[in-house]
Amino acid sequence: QVQLAESGGGLVQAGGSLRLSCAASGRTSGNYAMGWFRQAPGKEREFVAAINWSGGSTYYADSVKGRSTISRDNAKNTIYLQMNSLKPDDTAVYYCAADLAYSGTFYTSTYRYHYWGQGTQVTVSS
């Protein structure tokens, strides 16, 4: 099993930046993908970005491409999501998740991901 814990959320003004972290514990070996998702009030959970745990390949949703960077520190078993030029539409609870069946293709569906963190709130004020 994999345990995931997000941190780094908060309140920020539009145009500001935040860096989210997701610490993984448990089964952290192997070539699996880690993803960031977000869920705004009244909306479905949506894909934000993903990274291959060992290879460093990445994939982004169009809504954050160019404004966000996903990265990982294998020594710390932690992935990050650096978000810049934040907009009020970025307000949501952000979750990290693990796809243990990763075999080279990133998936954006929540059904693909096996383990989830509890989420961290990001609020962007206008």
JOTA-V990370 format. One line per field, one symbol per residue. ss: DSSP state (H for helix, E for strand, - for the rest). phi: phi as a letter, one per 40 degrees, with the letter a starting at -180 (. if undefined). A space follows every 10 residues. Layout:
BEGIN
ss = ???
phi = ???
END
This chain:
BEGIN
ss = -EEEEEE--E EEE----EEE EEEEEE---- --EEEEEEE- -----EEEEE EE-----EEE -------EEE EEEHHH-EEE EEE----HHH -EEEEEEEE- ---------H HH--EE---E EEEEE-
phi = .bbbbcahci bacdgcbabc bbcbagcbch cbcbbbbabc dgbccbcbaa accbcgcbab cdcbdgbbbc aabccbfbbb bcbbfcbdcc cacbbbabbc bdbhbcbbcc ccccbbccgb cbbbcc
END
